[in-house]
Amino acid sequence: MTAFWDSLYGGLRSIFWYAIKWLLGYGSDALQGVIDVIAFCLPLEYFGVDTALLKAFLKIANAWIPLDLASGMLLCYLGLRITILTVRMVIKLIPTIG
């Protein structure tokens, strides 16, 4: 029975490191593409915000604090947290295990 849990733990750990490597690799380019699409869809000119100025401020802020990496890590943490909570809930609902 412990071999099952060890293999499950090893699988979850490998999925986690795969996600980290993906985010640090080409995932940042995909994330930048998504951010550009979202920024294009926002009607900021109706609110009186100059998008070029906002983009310049975001580039400056990203030079000091890596916002793209932080958002990627936050999404990875939330995904892992949701996965762990789902697994815990399933284990609690099974009467012989939980």
N, C-alpha and C positions, 0 to 999 in steps of 0.2 A: 504494500500500500504506500510505503514511503517513496518507492521509486516513481510512482505516479505523480506525487506532489513535487518531487525533485525535478522531474521532467517538465511539469507545468511551470514551476518557478524558472527553470532554465529557458523555457520558451518565452515567457513574459519578459525576462531579462534581455533576451536577444531581440525581441520586438522593440523594446525600449531603446536599446542602443542603435538599432536600425533607424528608428525615427530620429534620434539625435544626429546620426551621421547624415541622414537625408536633409534635415533642417540646416545643418552646417555646410552641406554640399550644394547641390543644385536647388534645394528647397528655398533658399533665400532669393534666388532669381524668380521662382514661381510666386513667392510671396510678394516680391516687388511688383510683378505684373498684376497681381490681384489688387494691390494698393493703388496702382495707377488707374485701373478700371474703376475702382470705387471713388477715387478722387475725381475722375472724369464725370461720373454719374451724379455727383453731389451738386445741387444748384447753389453754389456759394456766391455767385454774383448777385443773387436776389437778396442776400444778407449783407452785401457791401464788403465782402472779404475778397481781397485780391489773391487769386490762387498762386500767382508767381511769387508773391511775397510770402505766402504761407509755405510754399514749397522750399523757398530759400531758408526760412526759419527752421523747417524740419531737417534740412540738410545740415545746418549748423548744429542743431540739437543732436542729430545722429552722429556727428563727429565727436561730440563729448560723451554722450551716452548712447550706446548702440541700441536704438529703438527697434530696429528690424530683428535683431537677435533676441532682444527681450520679449518682443511679441511672439516670436516663434517658440521660445522656451516656455512662455506662459501658456500657449496653446498646447504644447506637448505635456506640460504639467496637468492642465485641465483634462486632457484626453486620458492620461494615465490615471488620474484621480477618479474619473467617471468609470473607467474600466475596473478599477479596484473596488469601487462601491458596488458596481453591478455584480461582480463575482462574489463579494461578501453577502449581498442580498440573496443571490441564488443559493449559496451555501446555507444561509439561515433558513431558507424555505424548504430545504430538504431535511426531513425530520431525523434521518439516521446520521447525518453528518453534523448539522448545526446544533 
